[in-house]
Amino acid sequence: MKALIFAAGLGTRLKPITDNLPKALVPIAGKPLLEHVILKLKAQGFDEILINVHHFPDQIINFIKVNNAFGIRIEISDERELLLDTGGGIKKAASFFNDNKPFLVHNVDILSTLNLKELYHQHLRTNPLASLVVSKRDTFRYLLFDDDLRLRGWINEKTGETKPLDFQHPERFAKFAFSGIQVLSPQVFNIMESYPQKFPIMDFYLENMKQNNILSFVPVDYKMIDVGKLNVLEEAEKFVINHK
């Protein structure tokens, strides 16, 4: 199975650590974030991985080489000239995912107890354009899903902004926060052909949800942590130690 790890981000919320280090290599419990994600993917059957890079890319490339690619196929999608955002990063990766099979996309700063193999096989059974791992947690930006688990909209509860702009009665839909893990069907690349080089994947989903099934995947007994801010690092250490 194939996967893409988003590791190109600037890590601005982790400054000053990321002034000299890519977010992907920020250490948690003795291992860089990237290593935690790679080992989890490998353990659950993902043996071909693409990693996108932009911020201190040579450090990440060298890290992969020094570790002999952890015994699997790992390639680099180089975005050092232009950070392509999430949608653009996936579009650029089309040639890697050329086997006409679904593939996993995993943010490098997400640690979780999720069974990735279960997520992948659920996607195969339901065959949507995308399966988005979501959870009930406090935020102010929510994805909105109907009773059939289909994506119907997005809301920023702090500003009142919705997508689509004319979205009606958001209170009638289930609110979930995206967890930074998803499985996509290869058909996304056909739709992305008309998109620019750089674009966010959530806007892509919201623009194509009426014509395509984009489903939520709500794990049972699921724990996750977004290692995106300095004040989360200590909690992340405990998370890794408690969920070995």
Buried (B, 14 or more C-beta within 10 A) or exposed (E): BBBBBBBBBBBEBBEEBBEEBBBBBBBBEEBBBBBBBBEBBBEBEBBBBBBBBBBBBEBBBEBBEEBEEBEEEBBBBBBEEEBBBBBBBBBBBBEBBEEEEBBBBBBBBBBBBBBBBEBBEBBEEEEBBBBBBBBEEEBEBBBBBEEEBBBBBBBEEEEEEBBEEEBEEBEEBBBBBBBBBBBBBBBBBEBBEEBEEBBBBBBBBBBBBEEBBBBBBBBEEBEBBBBBEBEBBEEBBEBBEEEE
